[in-house]
Amino acid sequence: MTRTARALAAVIVLGFAPTSFANDNWPHFRGPTMTGVVEDNANLPERWSQTENVEWVTDISGLGWSSPVVWDNKVFLTTVTAIGEFERPKPGLYAPRGRSEPPPLDHEWLVYCIDLESGAVLWQRAVNRGQPAFPRHQKNTYASETATTDGERVYVRFGELGLYTFDVDGNEVWRMEIPDRLTRSDWGSASSPVVYGDRLFIVYDNEESSWIAALDKRTGEEIWRQPREEQSSWATPYIWENNIRTEIVTSAVNRIRSYDLDGNLLWEMDGRMSWAAIPTPFSSQGLVYVNSGYFRDEHRPAYAIRPGAVGDITLDEGKTSNEYIAWYQPKAGNYNTSPIVHKDIYYSLLDRGFFEAYDARTGNPVYDRQRIRVGASFTSSPWAYNDKIFALSEQGDTYVIKAGPDFEVLWVNSLDEMAMATPAIVGDRLLIRTSSKLYSIKH
């Protein structure tokens, strides 16, 4: 089987794959199965610094928290530059409201294509220039949505600006403008598009007119659109290919919902979600996991849901399971980070530097909340290989945590620069984006 064929097979089983996979390509946020877990590989790096095990480093202009995606030898990344002085993001939790007025500066929305072997910029394309008409949170950027690719094209969403599609050589194929809407507390948007089969799926939950849509990936023509009775949410939709059917699972403040590939609602539930729904759903152990955990809320739920659900599957008051909900934990939800499951254990990384572990099948605690390090804060989602969990802090430090029933931080790898993007893992390489650079980490 060729390298490309292996990667296509990984995409086809998106959502129903085992908890680990061969990582020849990294086409979406958190990889082919959007789980952040890959097969054990002794050649993958476990220690690094700004110089140790650095294959190459490429400067990335502007600001962007989108993650790199990779197909064959091409890395795709987005950023937005601005001419003039403006407020830069900083680590930690601050400013509960965003800036209602966008920076009065000329911005340029850029797509990068970088050579995986050398770090050289193969091409760079601007999709728009001018002053933004919509606000964002000071810690957010105008390039926070991660691109998605099928090896023929790369599909890019720039928040309230629009969707843009290029072939892998940098030729624009189509674009679709997205009218900007008010977002909660002027935070801006962050939900990434996902390509599956011949369709591109996008969710735009806002304060005015929320929707989910499927587009023809070749032309950008809208195949269907469904309105959503939602307020602003930031979770990326998840394509769950389980042993019964393929469905689109969405997490949001008002309801958790699942749709078939034609946009019909399959099931929904009132998850009594927290104030902000940000983590992306994912699957493992034959279950799909959905959670929400705004740090100021007392109720921060996490749910594990079985395949085949229909209708309203909301839990009865006081219950922790039902026919379709395998388990529920009221305080296991995450704020910004998405959890992972590694070898039957569900790991939850909290923004303020705590780590928890649960049995992935039952939801029973494996160990209680553990402090990683005082002062460390996290937005990037964790990843795992070689029986280790990796947690990249906003301060640029990656804490290497022993997998299994006993919590232990083994060591720390520092890049000494702010980081909020979730890394990509391709072959023997780890790609880490910081606020100004993209690192290729390799033995």
BALO-801695 format. One line per 4 residues: number of its first residue (from 1); for each residue x, z, y of C-alpha. Coordinates in steps of 0.05 Angstrom, whole numbers, plus 5000, padded with zeros to 4 digits. Last residue first. Layout:
// BALO-801695
NUM = X:Z:Y ~ ...
END
This chain:
// BALO-801695
443 = 5313:5329:5256 ~ 5259:5303:5301 ~ 5223:5323:5365 ~ 5200:5265:5409
439 = 5187:5295:5477 ~ 5139:5269:5530 ~ 5154:5294:5600 ~ 5125:5318:5667
435 = 5072:5371:5651 ~ 5093:5376:5579 ~ 5074:5329:5522 ~ 5099:5343:5452
431 = 5108:5289:5399 ~ 5129:5315:5330 ~ 5165:5265:5287 ~ 5178:5259:5212
427 = 5119:5212:5201 ~ 5074:5220:5262 ~ 5051:5288:5288 ~ 5016:5290:5356
423 = 5017:5349:5404 ~ 4957:5382:5439 ~ 4964:5376:5515 ~ 4968:5440:5557
419 = 5042:5448:5571 ~ 5080:5480:5629 ~ 5155:5473:5624 ~ 5210:5515:5591
415 = 5213:5473:5526 ~ 5217:5535:5483 ~ 5214:5544:5407 ~ 5195:5614:5385
411 = 5208:5649:5318 ~ 5174:5677:5256 ~ 5112:5707:5288 ~ 5080:5746:5231
407 = 5008:5757:5210 ~ 4996:5771:5137 ~ 4943:5734:5096 ~ 4976:5665:5097
403 = 5012:5620:5146 ~ 5072:5648:5182 ~ 5069:5636:5257 ~ 5116:5591:5297
399 = 5103:5605:5371 ~ 5115:5543:5413 ~ 5135:5560:5485 ~ 5117:5513:5541
395 = 5087:5565:5588 ~ 5018:5539:5571 ~ 5031:5561:5500 ~ 5041:5516:5440
391 = 5017:5549:5375 ~ 5048:5525:5309 ~ 5021:5550:5243 ~ 5069:5550:5185
387 = 5061:5538:5110 ~ 5101:5473:5115 ~ 5051:5442:5163 ~ 5002:5465:5216
383 = 4974:5451:5285 ~ 4948:5494:5341 ~ 4904:5469:5399 ~ 4934:5467:5469
379 = 4900:5514:5518 ~ 4940:5577:5507 ~ 4965:5636:5549 ~ 5027:5681:5536
375 = 5032:5742:5580 ~ 5039:5793:5523 ~ 5060:5756:5460 ~ 5023:5736:5397
371 = 4975:5794:5397 ~ 4936:5801:5332 ~ 4860:5802:5324 ~ 4839:5824:5255
367 = 4864:5798:5188 ~ 4831:5759:5132 ~ 4762:5769:5162 ~ 4703:5744:5120
363 = 4678:5676:5142 ~ 4659:5658:5070 ~ 4692:5590:5057 ~ 4746:5590:5111
359 = 4766:5662:5099 ~ 4782:5687:5169 ~ 4845:5694:5211 ~ 4855:5716:5283
355 = 4907:5703:5338 ~ 4911:5731:5409 ~ 4948:5701:5468 ~ 4897:5700:5524
351 = 4870:5632:5506 ~ 4850:5652:5435 ~ 4877:5619:5372 ~ 4830:5622:5312
347 = 4856:5608:5242 ~ 4809:5592:5184 ~ 4844:5605:5118 ~ 4830:5564:5054
343 = 4898:5529:5054 ~ 4901:5514:5129 ~ 4838:5511:5170 ~ 4847:5499:5245
339 = 4814:5524:5309 ~ 4803:5484:5373 ~ 4832:5513:5437 ~ 4795:5519:5503
335 = 4751:5581:5495 ~ 4751:5598:5421 ~ 4697:5629:5378 ~ 4707:5685:5328
331 = 4662:5736:5361 ~ 4593:5727:5329 ~ 4618:5702:5261 ~ 4571:5658:5223
327 = 4572:5633:5152 ~ 4548:5579:5104 ~ 4495:5553:5152 ~ 4452:5502:5114
323 = 4406:5545:5071 ~ 4416:5607:5114 ~ 4474:5650:5137 ~ 4492:5708:5183
319 = 4422:5735:5196 ~ 4403:5786:5249 ~ 4357:5739:5286 ~ 4341:5678:5244
315 = 4395:5625:5245 ~ 4378:5558:5276 ~ 4372:5501:5226 ~ 4324:5457:5264
311 = 4312:5392:5228 ~ 4355:5369:5170 ~ 4421:5394:5140 ~ 4454:5352:5085
307 = 4525:5378:5091 ~ 4539:5453:5100 ~ 4554:5487:5166 ~ 4608:5537:5184
303 = 4593:5572:5250 ~ 4635:5607:5303 ~ 4603:5647:5359 ~ 4631:5679:5422
299 = 4578:5729:5444 ~ 4607:5780:5493 ~ 4623:5726:5543 ~ 4681:5730:5592
295 = 4729:5691:5548 ~ 4683:5631:5537 ~ 4682:5624:5462 ~ 4647:5566:5429
291 = 4648:5545:5356 ~ 4632:5490:5306 ~ 4661:5484:5236 ~ 4638:5430:5187
287 = 4640:5448:5114 ~ 4665:5413:5051 ~ 4727:5458:5050 ~ 4748:5426:5116
283 = 4713:5397:5177 ~ 4722:5393:5252 ~ 4683:5409:5315 ~ 4721:5403:5381
279 = 4730:5465:5424 ~ 4700:5462:5495 ~ 4631:5493:5499 ~ 4630:5537:5561
275 = 4581:5594:5577 ~ 4579:5616:5504 ~ 4535:5587:5450 ~ 4470:5618:5427
271 = 4478:5570:5369 ~ 4410:5541:5379 ~ 4409:5490:5323 ~ 4404:5416:5311
267 = 4394:5367:5255 ~ 4393:5292:5240 ~ 4379:5264:5310 ~ 4379:5188:5308
263 = 4436:5154:5345 ~ 4449:5096:5298 ~ 4510:5129:5267 ~ 4469:5190:5248
259 = 4465:5247:5297 ~ 4484:5320:5294 ~ 4469:5374:5345 ~ 4493:5442:5368
255 = 4447:5463:5424 ~ 4446:5490:5495 ~ 4520:5499:5509 ~ 4547:5439:5472
251 = 4580:5419:5406 ~ 4568:5351:5376 ~ 4571:5327:5304 ~ 4565:5253:5291
247 = 4544:5239:5220 ~ 4566:5203:5157 ~ 4527:5217:5094 ~ 4520:5260:5031
243 = 4592:5277:5008 ~ 4615:5286:5080 ~ 4641:5237:5132 ~ 4638:5279:5196
239 = 4652:5240:5260 ~ 4667:5293:5312 ~ 4646:5289:5385 ~ 4697:5316:5437
235 = 4677:5382:5468 ~ 4673:5389:5544 ~ 4603:5413:5559 ~ 4562:5409:5623
231 = 4488:5422:5615 ~ 4447:5392:5560 ~ 4380:5361:5544 ~ 4414:5300:5515
227 = 4393:5228:5527 ~ 4409:5179:5472 ~ 4445:5113:5481 ~ 4450:5054:5434
223 = 4491:4991:5421 ~ 4522:4988:5491 ~ 4566:4927:5498 ~ 4639:4946:5506
219 = 4660:4879:5475 ~ 4702:4894:5414 ~ 4687:4968:5407 ~ 4612:4956:5408
215 = 4589:5019:5443 ~ 4555:5081:5418 ~ 4525:5131:5467 ~ 4513:5205:5478
211 = 4479:5229:5542 ~ 4473:5281:5597 ~ 4438:5268:5663 ~ 4447:5317:5720
207 = 4490:5378:5704 ~ 4539:5343:5656 ~ 4547:5325:5583 ~ 4580:5257:5573
203 = 4590:5242:5499 ~ 4626:5178:5475 ~ 4627:5139:5411 ~ 4663:5073:5400
199 = 4637:5028:5345 ~ 4664:4977:5295 ~ 4686:5029:5244 ~ 4699:5094:5282
195 = 4730:5101:5351 ~ 4726:5168:5385 ~ 4721:5180:5461 ~ 4749:5244:5491
191 = 4709:5300:5525 ~ 4747:5327:5586 ~ 4703:5325:5649 ~ 4707:5356:5718
187 = 4707:5431:5731 ~ 4661:5428:5792 ~ 4629:5494:5772 ~ 4588:5455:5721
183 = 4596:5381:5728 ~ 4560:5337:5778 ~ 4555:5265:5756 ~ 4601:5205:5762
179 = 4574:5137:5745 ~ 4612:5111:5685 ~ 4643:5042:5694 ~ 4655:5001:5631
175 = 4718:4961:5618 ~ 4738:4904:5573 ~ 4797:4871:5540 ~ 4855:4889:5586
171 = 4921:4861:5561 ~ 4973:4915:5547 ~ 5005:4889:5484 ~ 4966:4938:5440
167 = 4900:4908:5465 ~ 4870:4945:5523 ~ 4803:4980:5533 ~ 4780:5020:5593
163 = 4722:5069:5598 ~ 4700:5097:5665 ~ 4712:5138:5727 ~ 4676:5203:5711
159 = 4730:5224:5662 ~ 4783:5171:5652 ~ 4766:5146:5582 ~ 4815:5103:5545
155 = 4806:5058:5484 ~ 4869:5028:5454 ~ 4862:4963:5416 ~ 4885:4931:5351
151 = 4913:4993:5316 ~ 4846:5029:5316 ~ 4860:5071:5378 ~ 4833:5133:5414
147 = 4853:5160:5483 ~ 4854:5234:5499 ~ 4812:5257:5558 ~ 4851:5300:5609
143 = 4871:5245:5658 ~ 4839:5265:5724 ~ 4871:5333:5714 ~ 4845:5404:5700
139 = 4879:5466:5726 ~ 4853:5458:5797 ~ 4784:5443:5769 ~ 4759:5373:5786
135 = 4721:5339:5841 ~ 4690:5269:5845 ~ 4699:5212:5895 ~ 4772:5200:5877
131 = 4814:5167:5931 ~ 4842:5099:5912 ~ 4871:5060:5855 ~ 4842:5040:5788
127 = 4860:5015:5718 ~ 4936:5016:5727 ~ 4975:4990:5668 ~ 5043:5010:5641
123 = 5082:4974:5587 ~ 5137:4983:5536 ~ 5162:5049:5566 ~ 5224:5067:5525
119 = 5219:5129:5481 ~ 5266:5099:5430 ~ 5231:5097:5363 ~ 5159:5109:5384
115 = 5161:5057:5440 ~ 5116:5079:5497 ~ 5051:5050:5522 ~ 5026:5083:5585
111 = 4957:5079:5617 ~ 4952:5096:5691 ~ 4899:5119:5742 ~ 4928:5115:5812
107 = 4908:5164:5866 ~ 4907:5160:5942 ~ 4898:5228:5972 ~ 4841:5269:5999
103 = 4842:5317:5939 ~ 4771:5322:5912 ~ 4723:5368:5949 ~ 4685:5419:5907
99 = 4751:5449:5883 ~ 4738:5481:5816 ~ 4703:5547:5807 ~ 4727:5604:5762
95 = 4795:5600:5797 ~ 4843:5632:5748 ~ 4861:5639:5674 ~ 4934:5630:5659
91 = 4987:5577:5670 ~ 4992:5536:5735 ~ 4963:5469:5755 ~ 4991:5436:5818
87 = 4956:5437:5885 ~ 4967:5374:5926 ~ 5022:5342:5967 ~ 5022:5267:5979
83 = 5013:5203:5939 ~ 4976:5217:5875 ~ 4990:5198:5802 ~ 4941:5199:5744
79 = 4963:5200:5672 ~ 4947:5169:5604 ~ 4984:5163:5539 ~ 4992:5113:5483
75 = 5050:5114:5433 ~ 5068:5050:5397 ~ 5111:5041:5335 ~ 5055:5040:5283
71 = 4994:5070:5319 ~ 5001:5133:5360 ~ 4959:5178:5404 ~ 4990:5224:5457
67 = 4947:5281:5483 ~ 4912:5280:5550 ~ 4933:5335:5598 ~ 4952:5289:5656
63 = 4988:5294:5722 ~ 5034:5244:5756 ~ 5095:5211:5726 ~ 5116:5216:5654
59 = 5190:5223:5641 ~ 5211:5204:5570 ~ 5249:5249:5522 ~ 5286:5226:5460
55 = 5306:5250:5391 ~ 5305:5323:5411 ~ 5325:5366:5351 ~ 5358:5418:5398
51 = 5362:5396:5471 ~ 5301:5422:5508 ~ 5288:5467:5447 ~ 5270:5456:5375
47 = 5257:5490:5308 ~ 5206:5471:5255 ~ 5217:5396:5253 ~ 5184:5354:5199
43 = 5233:5331:5146 ~ 5211:5383:5096 ~ 5142:5352:5096 ~ 5079:5391:5079
39 = 5018:5348:5090 ~ 4985:5350:5157 ~ 4937:5397:5194 ~ 4911:5384:5265
35 = 4840:5375:5239 ~ 4818:5312:5276 ~ 4818:5273:5210 ~ 4866:5218:5234
31 = 4899:5264:5286 ~ 4883:5322:5332 ~ 4855:5277:5388 ~ 4851:5208:5356
27 = 4894:5153:5326 ~ 4954:5191:5298 ~ 4988:5143:5250 ~ 5032:5151:5189
23 = 5008:5223:5180 ~ 4996:5231:5106 ~ 4939:5281:5099 ~ 4922:5355:5097
19 = 4856:5393:5097 ~ 4825:5344:5049 ~ 4790:5283:5076 ~ 4715:5284:5089
15 = 4720:5284:5165 ~ 4754:5217:5173 ~ 4757:5183:5104 ~ 4759:5114:5135
11 = 4813:5136:5184 ~ 4860:5158:5129 ~ 4849:5092:5092 ~ 4866:5054:5155
7 = 4931:5094:5159 ~ 4950:5076:5088 ~ 4934:5003:5101 ~ 4978:5003:5163
3 = 5037:5032:5124 ~ 5027:4981:5069 ~ 5000:5000:5000
END
